[in-house]
């Protein structure tokens, strides 16, 4: 006859097994403590952020003038060199204005050259006339001085002869000869005085003709000023003509195009968007609670999502002075009075250390980057 089995007593763990279990638990605890220590040190000595992107100065090429796009030579993704022609705007009207201004300048130059020839010819004639009149005046003046001395001598001779005649020391015939000589000398002096007046008049006329040269020279100055104005207008047309050629100001990459050939563009309208692939950096948005740990020059480890095998390094170049929310296009007002505190972020610019140009060219604006900033 079968009897009911008695309840079995629970197995007791052997002391050896308990010892092994305790060692295992202690080991796990040590591993957790070591991991926590290293995690704490990592948090203490590093600032790690995933909100970072490759950034570059995007350059927008616009048109300063209006007109039809007669040629457009690039598409998105093209690599262009500095000075390369991007687009050509119809410049026929400007070209005609430039040629018209050049013709006016040539005509003005011909007028100035003609006036210079007239001034040179007239100057030579007037100077000859003036010199001749001056020489005549000097000659007449010299003759008049001699005639005046002769008249004085003839007058004295006549007075002496008249006195001697009264004393009956000479004959009346001798006295008449002295009188005749005196009158001739007097007439000669009057004639020379008339010649002197005529020579002075001729000299004054020659001086007046010199003033005519001054008037012509002032006319030349006026023509020259007009030519300078035309030259300025010509330079403006040249600049305006250059504005019809849209060239690349830098060597870079075309990111986006906004027009096509045969479209009509207006002043200020965007044509292309481009950037220099050699001038890129990392823009990281760091939490405001960690910004106090950062300073310019701290080393940074960079991990680009697109190229996980690359080991890039950089350094903190500039720390922003305003949070990113300050530049939001749509502000977030709080009319209801409800407020939720959100940790703000400040932009930090990180310069990428020297790498191969081929690698740097592959860092395209907008690519995601993870940054590890060593703060100690």
Secondary structure, 3 states (H helix, E strand, C coil): CCCCCCCCCCCCCCHHHHHHHHHHHHHHHHHHHHHHHHHHHHHHHEEEEEEEEEEECCEEEECCCCEEEEEECCCCCCEECCCCEEEEECCHHHHHHHHHHHHHHHHHHHHHHHHHHHHHHHHHHHHHHHHHHHHHHHHHHHHHHHHHHHHHHHHHHHHHHHHHHHCCCCCHHHHHHHHHHHHHHHHHHHHHHHHHHHHHHHHHHHHHHHHHHHHHHHHHHHHHHHHHHHHHHHHHHHHHHHCCEEECCCCEEEEEECCCCCCEECCCCEEEEEECCCCEEEEEEEECCCHHHCCCCCEEEEEECCCCCCCEEEEEEEEEEEEHHHHCCCCCCCCCCCCCCCCCEEEEEEEECCCCHHHHHCCCCCCEEEEEEECC
